[in-house]
Amino acid sequence: MSKIKIVLVFLLCFGLYKGYVAFTEFEIGVSDRVAEIEANADIERQGEVIALMMYLGDPPELNEHLLVKNKSKCLEMKKIAEETSFAYYECAVVDANLKGGKIITIREELEIL
């Protein structure tokens, strides 16, 4: 009888664990889908993102900017760009207007990485 109780307790714990995992993954999945729908619908929004920015001229003027997923990817892209170009590149956290997964305008440069 005690072996049956132990098995039932394990099954109950496993069921609770699977329910918790399903609930948390559902919440994560919903937020990812909302972000994907916003990107596809071309809804303009404002947010803090990491950007790789290219400056040209003397004095340097912002010529191009690119939305980057994370700091390490930005620094890697900056290194490659500086090796193949004479422009000045900078990775920074910026407050920007975004539309469709792209930076439309940079409102403010918050932190240089």
N, C-alpha and C positions, 0 to 999 in steps of 0.2 A: 504494500500500500504506500509506503514512504517513497518508493522509486517513482510511482505514478505522480505523486505530489510534486516531486522535484522536477519531473519532466513538464508538468503543467505550469509550474512557476517559471521555468526556462522559456516555455512557449509564450507565456504572458509577457515576460520581459522582452522577448524578441518582437512580439507584436507591437508593444509600446514603442520600442526603438524604431521599427519600420514606419510606424505612424508618424513619429517625430521627424524622421528623415524626409518622408514624403511631404509633410507640411512645410518644412523649411525650404526644400527644393522648389516647391510650388511658388513660394513667395519670391525666391531668387529668379525663377523662370519668368514670373509675371513682370518684374522690373526690367529684365533683359528684353522681353518682348515689347514693352512700352517704349523703351529707348530705340529699338529697331523700327517700330512704327513711326515714331517721331522723325527718325532719320529719313525714312522712305517718303514721308508725307511732306518733306521740305518745310517743316515748322521752324521758324526762327526762334532761337532761345539765347539766353545769356548765361555764361558760366566761366568758371576758372578752369583752364586747360594748360597743358604743356605744349609749347610751340617752338619750332625751329624757324628762326627768322634770318633773312639774308639782307645785309646792308650793302649798298653800292654808293660810290661817289665820295667827294671830299667837300664838305663834311658828310659823313655817312648818312644815307637816307634809307629807310625801310623800303625794300623793293618787293620782297615776297615773304610769305609766311606759310607754314605747313603744320597742321594738327598732328601731334605725335602721341602714341598711347602712354608711354612712360619715360622716365628720366634716362634710363640706360639706353633705350632705343634712340632718343634724341641725341645723346652724347656720341653714340656710335655714328649716326648719320652726319653729325657736325664734323667729326674727324674725317670721314670720307669726303665730304664736300670741301673742306679746307685743303685737302690734298690735291683735289682736281680743279680748284677754282681760285681766283684772286680776290673774291669777295670776302667780306667779314661776316661770319656766322655766329649766332648766339642762341642758346637754349634758355628759355625763360617760362615761368608760370605767368600767364596773362589772363586778364579779364576780357573776354571776347564775345562777340555775337556769332553764333554758330547756326548753320543751316545745312541740313543734309550731310552731316559729318565733316563739314569743312568750315574753316574760319572765314567769315565774311569781313568783319572789321575787328581790329584790336582796340579796345577801349582804354586799357591801362596795362602797363607792364608791372607786375607785382613783385617778382623775384627772379633774379638771374641765377641759373644753375651752373 
